[in-house]
Amino acid sequence: MDTVDLFRFKTTEQMETMMHDDHKRAEMSGELADIFFFLLRFAQMNGFDLAKCLEDKMAYNELRYPMEKTKGSNLKYNELDT
Protein backbone atom coordinates (compact mmCIF):
# COMPACT_ATOMS: atom_id res chain seq x y z
CA MET A 1 0.00 0.00 0.00
CA ASP A 2 1.29 3.46 -0.87
CA THR A 3 1.59 5.86 2.02
CA VAL A 4 -1.02 8.26 0.72
CA ASP A 5 -3.54 5.47 0.11
CA LEU A 6 -4.32 5.50 3.83
CA PHE A 7 -5.40 9.13 3.60
CA ARG A 8 -6.32 9.87 -0.02
CA PHE A 9 -9.94 10.65 -0.88
CA LYS A 10 -11.16 10.05 2.68
CA THR A 11 -14.07 12.02 4.05
CA THR A 12 -13.90 13.59 7.47
CA GLU A 13 -16.18 10.85 8.75
CA GLN A 14 -13.97 8.11 7.31
CA MET A 15 -10.89 9.68 8.89
CA GLU A 16 -12.65 9.91 12.26
CA THR A 17 -13.59 6.23 12.03
CA MET A 18 -10.01 5.33 11.17
CA MET A 19 -8.75 7.28 14.20
CA HIS A 20 -10.75 4.94 16.45
CA ASP A 21 -9.52 1.76 14.77
CA ASP A 22 -6.37 0.46 16.49
CA HIS A 23 -5.24 -1.46 13.39
CA LYS A 24 -5.58 1.60 11.12
CA ARG A 25 -3.86 3.82 13.68
CA ALA A 26 -0.96 1.35 13.78
CA GLU A 27 -0.74 1.46 9.97
CA MET A 28 -0.78 5.25 10.02
CA SER A 29 1.85 5.33 12.74
CA GLY A 30 4.18 3.22 10.64
CA GLU A 31 3.62 5.33 7.54
CA LEU A 32 4.17 8.56 9.46
CA ALA A 33 7.42 7.16 10.84
CA ASP A 34 8.56 6.31 7.30
CA ILE A 35 7.72 9.80 6.07
CA PHE A 36 9.44 11.42 9.05
CA PHE A 37 12.59 9.33 8.58
CA PHE A 38 12.68 10.14 4.86
CA LEU A 39 12.29 13.86 5.60
CA LEU A 40 15.03 13.87 8.23
CA ARG A 41 17.43 11.85 6.08
CA PHE A 42 16.74 13.91 2.95
CA ALA A 43 17.37 17.13 4.87
CA GLN A 44 20.56 15.75 6.39
CA MET A 45 21.94 14.49 3.09
CA ASN A 46 21.21 17.75 1.28
CA GLY A 47 22.15 20.30 3.92
CA PHE A 48 18.70 21.59 4.86
CA ASP A 49 18.13 23.02 8.34
CA LEU A 50 14.52 21.94 8.92
CA ALA A 51 13.97 24.40 11.78
CA LYS A 52 15.11 27.25 9.51
CA CYS A 53 12.97 25.94 6.64
CA LEU A 54 9.91 26.00 8.90
CA GLU A 55 10.68 29.45 10.27
CA ASP A 56 11.18 30.85 6.76
CA LYS A 57 7.96 29.27 5.50
CA MET A 58 5.96 30.60 8.43
CA ALA A 59 7.31 34.12 7.84
CA TYR A 60 6.50 33.83 4.14
CA ASN A 61 2.97 32.62 4.89
CA GLU A 62 2.41 35.54 7.27
CA LEU A 63 3.02 37.85 4.31
CA ARG A 64 0.80 35.87 1.95
CA TYR A 65 -1.97 35.26 4.45
CA PRO A 66 -2.29 38.29 6.74
CA MET A 67 -4.46 37.53 9.77
CA GLU A 68 -6.82 40.45 9.17
CA LYS A 69 -7.71 39.08 5.72
CA THR A 70 -7.62 35.35 6.34
CA LYS A 71 -9.02 34.67 9.80
CA GLY A 72 -11.91 32.22 9.42
CA SER A 73 -11.24 31.73 5.70
CA ASN A 74 -9.66 28.97 3.65
CA LEU A 75 -9.08 31.06 0.53
CA LYS A 76 -5.75 30.92 -1.25
CA TYR A 77 -3.56 34.03 -1.18
CA ASN A 78 -4.48 34.90 -4.77
CA GLU A 79 -8.22 34.80 -3.95
CA LEU A 80 -8.04 37.30 -1.09
CA ASP A 81 -9.22 40.88 -1.47
CA THR A 82 -6.22 43.14 -1.82
C-alpha positions in Angstrom: 0.0 0.0 0.0 1.3 3.5 -0.9 1.6 5.9 2.0 -1.0 8.3 0.7 -3.5 5.5 0.1 -4.3 5.5 3.8 -5.4 9.1 3.6 -6.3 9.9 0.0 -9.9 10.7 -0.9 -11.2 10.0 2.7 -14.1 12.0 4.0 -13.9 13.6 7.5 -16.2 10.9 8.8 -14.0 8.1 7.3 -10.9 9.7 8.9 -12.6 9.9 12.3 -13.6 6.2 12.0 -10.0 5.3 11.2 -8.8 7.3 14.2 -10.7 4.9 16.5 -9.5 1.8 14.8 -6.4 0.5 16.5 -5.2 -1.5 13.4 -5.6 1.6 11.1 -3.9 3.8 13.7 -1.0 1.4 13.8 -0.7 1.5 10.0 -0.8 5.3 10.0 1.8 5.3 12.7 4.2 3.2 10.6 3.6 5.3 7.5 4.2 8.6 9.5 7.4 7.2 10.8 8.6 6.3 7.3 7.7 9.8 6.1 9.4 11.4 9.1 12.6 9.3 8.6 12.7 10.1 4.9 12.3 13.9 5.6 15.0 13.9 8.2 17.4 11.9 6.1 16.7 13.9 2.9 17.4 17.1 4.9 20.6 15.8 6.4 21.9 14.5 3.1 21.2 17.8 1.3 22.1 20.3 3.9 18.7 21.6 4.9 18.1 23.0 8.3 14.5 21.9 8.9 14.0 24.4 11.8 15.1 27.3 9.5 13.0 25.9 6.6 9.9 26.0 8.9 10.7 29.5 10.3 11.2 30.9 6.8 8.0 29.3 5.5 6.0 30.6 8.4 7.3 34.1 7.8 6.5 33.8 4.1 3.0 32.6 4.9 2.4 35.5 7.3 3.0 37.8 4.3 0.8 35.9 1.9 -2.0 35.3 4.5 -2.3 38.3 6.7 -4.5 37.5 9.8 -6.8 40.4 9.2 -7.7 39.1 5.7 -7.6 35.3 6.3 -9.0 34.7 9.8 -11.9 32.2 9.4 -11.2 31.7 5.7 -9.7 29.0 3.6 -9.1 31.1 0.5 -5.7 30.9 -1.2 -3.6 34.0 -1.2 -4.5 34.9 -4.8 -8.2 34.8 -4.0 -8.0 37.3 -1.1 -9.2 40.9 -1.5 -6.2 43.1 -1.8 
